[in-house]
Amino acid sequence: MDLVAQITAGIKQIHQERARRASEHYGSQVVLPHLLSGAATFDALISAVRELSRIAPDDCDIFIKVGNISVLKARFIEPHTFSFEGFNQEGHHSWIVIHFSQLHASVVYLPKRGPSRVITTFSNAPFA
């Protein structure tokens, strides 16, 4: 291969490598917002509550527990914040607002506190 062909091939390879890197960079930027949001965590909480509701005894309530709060309503405030409304161990109305990356939650069933079954509800509607 002559010198001009080698230089041309080298320049072409440089441009192809730059295009590949730009494509990878663009792809990572597209997926990054989803990875840095609480959407997957919110979906997992919904799935866990549904699954436990399906298999738990009918005479039990189904709650997400966050700290000492039994959650009545879980709200996702896009892209990364959760607001959990419920009651604490003393029965007082309580809220927890937390970044998804700091969340430690469990889904539990407990004996019903009233005549009808209570199951944690979900919303991603903004506050009114």
Secondary structure by P-SEA (a helix, b strand, c coil): ccaaaaaaaaaaaaaaaaaaaaaaaaaaaaaccccccaaaaaaaaaaaaaaaaacccccbbbbbccccccccbbbbcccbbbbbbbbccccccbbbbbccccbbbbbbcccccccccccbbbbccccc
